Amino acid sequence: MSDSRARFGRIALGVLIVGLAFHNLVMAELWDAGVHGSSLDVAAAWKDVLLAAALVVALLSARTLPLGTWADRLALAYAVVVLVYWLLPQGWLDGGATQRGELFAARHHLIPVAAYFFGRLLVLTPISWRRLSLLLAAVAVALALLGLADVYLVSLQWWRDSGVPGWFGEQLGLAYNGLSGLPENWVFNTGDENNPIRRLVSTFLSPLATAYVLVIVLLYLVARRRTWWTVTAAAIAYAGLLWTHTRAAYLALALGLVVLAAAQRRWLPVALAAASLVVGVAFVKAFPHIGPSTSYTQAELVFLRAQGQKTPGVSDDPLSAGDASTASHLRNLRAGLRVVVHHPQGFGLGNAGVNASRTGVRVKAGESTYTEIGVDTGALGLLAFCGWLVAVLVLLWRRSAWLSAAWASMLAIGIQTDVIGVHWIAYVLFAFAGVAIGGGLPHDDAEA
């Protein structure tokens, strides 16, 4: 790749690392400023245009698509299956998706493939890698500090009156009824109507997306040799992770640390994993007493009481398998697995997850990455996708301990969450995986 084209790719990756972390907040502010409809859709497409341009520039320089590994071939096979299912008439598969929903789903499935091949063609110099490393750490620190400042200094009413409800509800078509148009998971319901607790959502406007990105960067910081700035950044990022109150992320971090320990053949990450689990459990128990308290409006209380009557017997203990969140995840996972098993041919793109919800279509499976892919692309697409992810993990094991750990963590999180629906992960993590597999990740002092 020529110097100018390679430089464009490196800059594009840096812009995606930072820009995607602030994307939702900026879009909500634009909505609040009066930018709505197609105009805001165009603005929100900046990330897709940038990735497409970077991939095209890389392909023009390389003159070929890299297909030298099984990971490459399975990525391409998965993309082909997605395209075939996009072309198949919905009626053939008993699907009910709209053309708009199919388009959303095609983009959702193909972005990780495009990011992966972009990374495969990108080579990072030691200088560019160090700069990107600093961006990763800076993003994690910013997410934690801004999120902590928000939950303690900015009232929930300010957010109710902001552009966030409009961005999610009117622009994206995601109906949130329990918190005046804000996502319900912004608040941890303690069971006490007078003491709901704010969760850290930061610039992602989501505790889950924020938590998953913090896990990835924390694993990177632990993988490096310890310096004053890596330890400081890790401490701040870990505090932010705790305040997201995302138990799946706590478990994913512990899993990632164990994988990191195995990849680097050192015991410190194992000790950190054990310590993190202990701290996580203690924090979950203490959170209702030390977390930033907020309050519900009367309309929200009416809605929540009605919802509570529909799900009697749900535990308020966050460490119980019967609490509302865990019960919901397990219920959705079981339902999605049943659908995939009984309808292995799939229903066609746009029948699962957020893409179905946004377009008013009955959601045949939600939350889990794997059940959503099984619904959209059938068993064939699911097999290609899972094969691709496993092949990537095998190759990363020989090339990057950090990415091996981060990849394993995201594979685990994908069981209960649409992990590729988190844009930062779909673009950035998949691109870095491609870079590492392509041999474009410098072997300097990045890892211990």
VEXNU-224401 format. One line per field, with one value per residue (C-alpha): residue number from 1; residue in one letter; x, y, z. Coordinates in steps of 0.02 Angstrom, whole numbers, plus 50000, padded with zeros to 5 digits. Example, Ala and Ser with C-alpha at 12.3 -4.5 7.8 and 13.67 -1.06 7.14 Angstrom:
zadren <- (1;2) $
pagu <- (A;S) $
east <- (50615;50684) $
north <- (49775;49947) $
up <- (50390;50357) $
END
This chain:
zadren <- (1;2;3;4;5;6;7;8;9;10;11;12;13;14;15;16;17;18;19;20;21;22;23;24;25;26;27;28;29;30;31;32;33;34;35;36;37;38;39;40;41;42;43;44;45;46;47;48;49;50;51;52;53;54;55;56;57;58;59;60;61;62;63;64;65;66;67;68;69;70;71;72;73;74;75;76;77;78;79;80;81;82;83;84;85;86;87;88;89;90;91;92;93;94;95;96;97;98;99;100;101;102;103;104;105;106;107;108;109;110;111;112;113;114;115;116;117;118;119;120;121;122;123;124;125;126;127;128;129;130;131;132;133;134;135;136;137;138;139;140;141;142;143;144;145;146;147;148;149;150;151;152;153;154;155;156;157;158;159;160;161;162;163;164;165;166;167;168;169;170;171;172;173;174;175;176;177;178;179;180;181;182;183;184;185;186;187;188;189;190;191;192;193;194;195;196;197;198;199;200;201;202;203;204;205;206;207;208;209;210;211;212;213;214;215;216;217;218;219;220;221;222;223;224;225;226;227;228;229;230;231;232;233;234;235;236;237;238;239;240;241;242;243;244;245;246;247;248;249;250;251;252;253;254;255;256;257;258;259;260;261;262;263;264;265;266;267;268;269;270;271;272;273;274;275;276;277;278;279;280;281;282;283;284;285;286;287;288;289;290;291;292;293;294;295;296;297;298;299;300;301;302;303;304;305;306;307;308;309;310;311;312;313;314;315;316;317;318;319;320;321;322;323;324;325;326;327;328;329;330;331;332;333;334;335;336;337;338;339;340;341;342;343;344;345;346;347;348;349;350;351;352;353;354;355;356;357;358;359;360;361;362;363;364;365;366;367;368;369;370;371;372;373;374;375;376;377;378;379;380;381;382;383;384;385;386;387;388;389;390;391;392;393;394;395;396;397;398;399;400;401;402;403;404;405;406;407;408;409;410;411;412;413;414;415;416;417;418;419;420;421;422;423;424;425;426;427;428;429;430;431;432;433;434;435;436;437;438;439;440;441;442;443;444;445;446;447;448) $
pagu <- (M;S;D;S;R;A;R;F;G;R;I;A;L;G;V;L;I;V;G;L;A;F;H;N;L;V;M;A;E;L;W;D;A;G;V;H;G;S;S;L;D;V;A;A;A;W;K;D;V;L;L;A;A;A;L;V;V;A;L;L;S;A;R;T;L;P;L;G;T;W;A;D;R;L;A;L;A;Y;A;V;V;V;L;V;Y;W;L;L;P;Q;G;W;L;D;G;G;A;T;Q;R;G;E;L;F;A;A;R;H;H;L;I;P;V;A;A;Y;F;F;G;R;L;L;V;L;T;P;I;S;W;R;R;L;S;L;L;L;A;A;V;A;V;A;L;A;L;L;G;L;A;D;V;Y;L;V;S;L;Q;W;W;R;D;S;G;V;P;G;W;F;G;E;Q;L;G;L;A;Y;N;G;L;S;G;L;P;E;N;W;V;F;N;T;G;D;E;N;N;P;I;R;R;L;V;S;T;F;L;S;P;L;A;T;A;Y;V;L;V;I;V;L;L;Y;L;V;A;R;R;R;T;W;W;T;V;T;A;A;A;I;A;Y;A;G;L;L;W;T;H;T;R;A;A;Y;L;A;L;A;L;G;L;V;V;L;A;A;A;Q;R;R;W;L;P;V;A;L;A;A;A;S;L;V;V;G;V;A;F;V;K;A;F;P;H;I;G;P;S;T;S;Y;T;Q;A;E;L;V;F;L;R;A;Q;G;Q;K;T;P;G;V;S;D;D;P;L;S;A;G;D;A;S;T;A;S;H;L;R;N;L;R;A;G;L;R;V;V;V;H;H;P;Q;G;F;G;L;G;N;A;G;V;N;A;S;R;T;G;V;R;V;K;A;G;E;S;T;Y;T;E;I;G;V;D;T;G;A;L;G;L;L;A;F;C;G;W;L;V;A;V;L;V;L;L;W;R;R;S;A;W;L;S;A;A;W;A;S;M;L;A;I;G;I;Q;T;D;V;I;G;V;H;W;I;A;Y;V;L;F;A;F;A;G;V;A;I;G;G;G;L;P;H;D;D;A;E;A) $
east <- (50000;50069;50115;49972;49842;49910;49907;49725;49683;49773;49686;49518;49544;49590;49435;49326;49402;49358;49209;49107;49128;49040;48922;48759;48786;48823;48674;48559;48624;48595;48417;48392;48459;48323;48414;48288;48239;48344;48463;48510;48519;48650;48748;48739;48807;48979;49049;48987;49054;49223;49238;49184;49309;49450;49410;49402;49567;49648;49580;49639;49813;49816;49723;49653;49548;49652;49589;49743;49670;49515;49460;49462;49366;49235;49212;49180;49065;48964;48949;48889;48757;48696;48682;48589;48464;48444;48394;48275;48091;48029;47877;47989;48052;47894;47977;47886;48025;48005;48130;48192;48217;48311;48426;48460;48496;48612;48713;48714;48783;48906;48991;49098;49152;49199;49294;49386;49445;49492;49602;49674;49739;49805;49982;50021;50192;50260;50225;50046;50014;50075;49960;49812;49857;49848;49680;49613;49667;49606;49435;49416;49468;49351;49206;49233;49261;49120;49003;49042;49023;48856;48774;48821;48809;48677;48497;48396;48265;48394;48413;48223;48215;48365;48371;48403;48219;48196;48355;48310;48122;48081;48241;48289;48114;48160;48011;48060;47908;47970;48082;48002;48084;48255;48316;48251;48423;48487;48416;48439;48270;48304;48123;48103;48003;48088;48266;48306;48492;48574;48690;48839;48793;48926;48935;48870;48705;48706;48776;48800;48897;49003;49042;49092;49210;49288;49317;49410;49522;49552;49616;49732;49799;49829;49916;50043;50195;50147;50185;50113;49994;49930;49893;49808;49705;49655;49600;49490;49418;49381;49288;49183;49149;49088;48966;48888;48819;48835;48860;48891;49037;49110;49107;49175;49321;49364;49355;49463;49593;49605;49627;49758;49850;49854;49910;50049;50093;50090;49989;49950;49795;49724;49746;49665;49520;49487;49502;49387;49252;49260;49252;49111;49004;49034;48994;48831;48776;48826;48763;48585;48661;48807;48748;48684;48500;48367;48177;48035;47898;47718;47689;47841;47780;47612;47699;47821;47684;47586;47740;47772;47600;47639;47795;47753;47878;48032;48174;48249;48416;48541;48645;48496;48463;48281;48304;48213;48363;48435;48264;48231;48398;48372;48193;48244;48391;48284;48149;48276;48359;48190;48153;48320;48305;48127;48157;48338;48314;48294;48166;48269;48353;48263;48162;48268;48326;48328;48308;48139;48088;48131;48023;47870;47898;47870;48039;48072;48231;48317;48468;48583;48700;48690;48502;48477;48597;48511;48342;48406;48521;48472;48584;48701;48736;48754;48878;48982;48980;49030;49163;49233;49241;49327;49452;49492;49521;49640;49743;49742;49811;49977;49980;49904;49868;49762;49652;49635;49569;49456;49389;49349;49260;49152;49111;49045;48947;48868;48771;48656;48685;48689;48872;48899;48757;48879;48957;49123;49147;49087;49203;49353;49377;49347;49468;49603;49577;49604;49762;49835;49795;49870;50032;50007;50018;50194;50284;50355;50328;50138;50119;50213) $
north <- (50000;50173;50291;50412;50274;50188;50354;50378;50207;50244;50412;50331;50202;50339;50440;50286;50251;50426;50469;50313;50343;50512;50467;50446;50601;50709;50640;50675;50853;50875;50812;50936;51074;51035;50917;50778;50644;50614;50756;50672;50502;50576;50647;50481;50389;50470;50311;50201;50321;50330;50141;50114;50243;50168;49993;50049;50143;49990;49875;49990;49984;49796;49753;49596;49538;49439;49260;49170;49109;49015;49170;49268;49136;49115;49303;49308;49156;49241;49399;49296;49210;49379;49445;49290;49305;49489;49442;49300;49351;49361;49255;49106;49102;49155;49320;49484;49613;49776;49831;49962;49829;49719;49864;49898;49713;49698;49844;49770;49604;49668;49809;49688;49599;49764;49821;49655;49661;49845;49792;49646;49769;49897;49900;50004;50079;50081;50268;50252;50105;50206;50349;50232;50154;50325;50356;50193;50240;50419;50361;50245;50381;50507;50384;50351;50531;50606;50467;50488;50677;50654;50537;50649;50824;50815;50779;50644;50777;50869;50714;50692;50867;50840;50773;50594;50538;50610;50531;50359;50367;50472;50456;50276;50211;50135;50158;50176;50200;50173;50325;50467;50413;50375;50194;50105;50033;50207;50173;50025;49988;49943;49895;50055;50182;50323;50263;50217;50229;50307;50196;50269;50288;50414;50475;50309;50349;50165;50076;49917;49990;50093;49942;49831;49961;49988;49800;49797;49943;49878;49715;49814;49915;49758;49675;49816;49836;49932;50117;50260;50310;50135;50102;50271;50249;50072;50130;50267;50152;50018;50143;50188;50005;49977;50122;50052;49914;49791;49619;49535;49654;49612;49427;49463;49560;49415;49292;49406;49421;49231;49216;49354;49260;49103;49196;49291;49149;49258;49251;49434;49439;49287;49378;49532;49426;49355;49526;49602;49472;49505;49693;49672;49568;49690;49838;49761;49733;49909;50002;50033;50121;50217;50245;50413;50419;50493;50493;50438;50550;50506;50445;50333;50260;50218;50126;50034;49978;49908;49817;49747;49669;49578;49496;49447;49352;49434;49457;49628;49548;49591;49437;49321;49222;49273;49461;49554;49582;49406;49327;49430;49383;49198;49204;49290;49172;49017;49085;49131;48960;48875;48982;48942;48756;48743;48856;48822;48898;49069;49204;49326;49489;49612;49490;49496;49617;49805;49802;49717;49825;49987;49941;49878;49694;49553;49516;49330;49334;49470;49516;49369;49396;49213;49190;49350;49291;49120;49204;49322;49204;49030;48893;48914;49096;49059;48919;49032;49173;49063;48977;49146;49206;49046;49053;49233;49185;49045;49163;49303;49183;49181;49367;49472;49423;49580;49549;49365;49413;49550;49435;49296;49421;49485;49307;49275;49438;49397;49256;49381;49541;49594;49635;49680;49804;49907;50010;50037;49849;49811;49941;49956;49785;49693;49810;49781;49593;49607;49711;49583;49434;49524;49549;49737;49757;49809;49697;49833;49866;49864;49707;49633) $
up <- (50000;49954;50096;50063;50052;50207;50299;50252;50324;50488;50505;50466;50604;50728;50681;50706;50878;50939;50831;50868;51055;51036;50893;50990;51096;50944;50848;50996;51005;50819;50840;50982;50868;50740;50621;50591;50464;50310;50353;50516;50429;50312;50458;50551;50398;50418;50493;50350;50218;50305;50321;50141;50079;50183;50120;49938;49952;50031;49896;49757;49831;49864;49701;49783;49929;50055;50062;50126;50291;50343;50437;50273;50178;50314;50325;50138;50149;50286;50180;50032;50138;50201;50023;49965;50108;50067;49889;49938;49943;50123;50078;50037;50216;50310;50352;50371;50361;50265;50133;50255;50388;50264;50223;50407;50437;50285;50349;50525;50464;50334;50432;50536;50377;50293;50449;50459;50278;50298;50443;50344;50215;50341;50407;50562;50588;50766;50776;50713;50831;50981;50930;50912;51080;51162;51078;51149;51324;51305;51247;51397;51519;51437;51441;51627;51682;51578;51633;51817;51806;51718;51844;51990;51916;51777;51825;51739;51700;51595;51489;51478;51404;51288;51112;51172;51174;51000;50932;50996;50978;50826;50725;50760;50795;50964;51079;51262;51374;51549;51569;51469;51307;51382;51377;51532;51570;51614;51787;51904;51981;52163;52195;52296;52197;52292;52263;52082;52045;51893;51790;51697;51513;51458;51278;51210;51299;51349;51503;51401;51254;51373;51481;51335;51263;51434;51449;51283;51329;51506;51433;51321;51468;51573;51425;51416;51526;51681;51678;51779;51640;51600;51784;51804;51646;51697;51871;51797;51664;51795;51903;51751;51717;51895;51884;51726;51839;51694;51769;51601;51575;51746;51699;51524;51597;51713;51568;51460;51598;51613;51425;51432;51569;51463;51308;51398;51518;51673;51833;51864;51751;51845;52010;51935;51870;52044;52125;51995;52027;52215;52189;52063;52181;52324;52213;52149;52330;52382;52228;52291;52442;52363;52185;52120;52166;52051;52044;51931;51863;51904;51725;51737;51902;51824;51682;51796;51913;51767;51704;51878;51881;51718;51792;51971;52077;52000;52125;52163;52210;52070;52115;52097;51938;51959;51950;51811;51698;51710;51692;51536;51457;51490;51427;51265;51239;51262;51148;51014;51020;50999;50847;50766;50801;50734;50584;50531;50358;50439;50402;50300;50346;50458;50564;50721;50853;50840;50651;50667;50813;50722;50573;50666;50625;50748;50829;50807;50912;51009;51114;51075;50928;50882;50885;50787;50652;50650;50622;50486;50390;50447;50513;50365;50404;50589;50552;50439;50567;50714;50609;50561;50741;50800;50655;50700;50883;50833;50725;50854;50985;50893;50857;50998;51177;51202;51051;51094;51265;51197;51061;51185;51298;51156;51099;51275;51284;51116;51199;51283;51185;51003;51019;50835;50858;50963;50824;50910;50922;50745;50668;50783;50862;50698;50609;50740;50725;50538;50564;50684;50571;50423;50518;50521;50710;50761;50886;50996;51180;51160;51263;51409) $
END
